[in-house]
Amino acid sequence: MQKQLSHPDLSGLLELDSLNSRGLRPFTAADKVTLGRVKPQDRPKETRLPHIVTDNCQRCRFTDCVGHCPVECFHSDDERLYIDPDVCIDCGACIPACPVQAIYEVIDMPDGYLPWIEINAERSRMLPLIIAKQDPLPTAEARRKELDF
């Protein structure tokens, strides 16, 4: 089943299908250029570009990003953080706060990171919400050195 978007700046550009559980297909280069010019709050929900936490957060769990986030979208397990894409407002405040560069806006994520969109979406719904900065994991400094930050 396909759904045509009705947003004036995006009409005819995207068609959504059921390629993943959120009903989104991977973004093309044209999508990224067009979506970059539309304010996040003005985008149809299906095309909002949340931020993701990648594997750089593994064994660190620095939570500086949580303190910079104006909404409560971060969730945590024993080893890392995840962002709930339905709560993230695409402000970008968390990106420079991360000392290991683990956070990307979906539109700017490096090649090969596409699976992290779904991982963040799925895991964030099952894990506890983190609303304040916490101590990093004991392995955080070693991991930061391993990542060269």
N, C-alpha and C positions, 0 to 999 in steps of 0.2 A: 504494500500500500504506500503510495506517495502522497506527500502533502506539499502543495505549492505555498510559498510564503507570500504574505500580502503587504509586507512593509514597503513603503514607497521607494526607499533607497535600495532595496534588495529584490524587488519583484522580478521574477524571471531568472534570477541568478542562481538560487539554490533550490534543490528539490530534496526533501528529506525522505529517507526510507528507513527500513528497520535493520540496518547493518550492525547496530549494537543496541544494547538494552535501553539507551537513552533516545533511540530513534534518530541518531545523527550519522551522517556519512563523513569520511575524512574531508578536511578542508582542502580546497585546491588553492593555487597561488592567486587566482582571481578572487576567490572568496576572501582571502586574507587581506588583499589590498582594499577591497570594498568595505569589509567589516571594520578595518582600521580607521575608516573615516566616520563611522557611525558611533555615537555615544553608547556605552554599554546599556544604560537604562532605557534607551530608545530602541534597542534591538529586540526582535521577537525572542522569546525565551529559548526557542530552539537553536538560535544562532549566537547566544551569548558566549563569550570566550573566557571561561574561568581560568584561574591559575591552577597549576599543579605542583605537587611536591614530588621530586624525582628521587632516584636511588642515592643521590649525594647525602640525603638526610639519614640514611641507614647508619646505625651505630653512633649517631650524633645526638639527634633530637634537641638541637638548640631551639629554643622557643622565642627568640627575639622577635620573630615574625608575628607571633600572637599578640604581642604588645603594640604592634603598629597597625593591626587590622581593625577597621572601624566596625566590623560585624563579627559575629561569632561563627566562623566557618572552619576552624581548625579542629581536627580530631587526632587522637594519638593511640598507638599501641606501645608495646614494650621497647620498640627499637626506632620509631620514626613518627613523623606527622603526615597527615593527609588533609586535603582541602575538599570541603563539600561544595560541588559546583552549583548546587541549587541555592546556596547561601552567598557565595562569593559575588561581590559586586564589581569585580574587575578594576579595582582602584589602583593596584600595583604597589601599595604601600609596603607589602611584605617582601617584595623582591630585594631591595637594597638592604633590608634588615637581616637577611640570611647570611651568616658568615661562611657558608660552604656553597653558596650559589646553587641551592637545591630547588629553588622555586622559579618557575617560568610561566609566562602567560602562554596559553595554548598557541596563540598566533606566532610566538617567537621561539617555541621550543625547538631544540636541535632534532635533526633526523634521527629516527629510531626511538623517539620518546612517545610516540602515539599510544602505546599500551598504558602509559601512566594516566591518561585521561580516564579510562575505565577503572583502573586500579584505585585512583583517588575517589571516584564516584561510588564504587562498591564498598570499599573499606570505610570511608567516612560515615556511611549510614549504619555501620555495625559497631563503631567505636565511640568511647566517651568524648565529649566535647571538652576542649581545652580553652579556657577563657582568660588565663593569666600566664605570664612568663613563669617557667619552672626551671629547675636546675637541669643542665644538660646531662647526658649519660656519662658515666665514668670513662667510657671509651671515646668521648667526643673529641678531645684534643688530639689523640692519636689518629683518629679518622681525619680530622682537619689537616694534619701534616701529611697523611697518606694522599689526600686529594690536592695537596700543594697550595693550600690557602693560609 
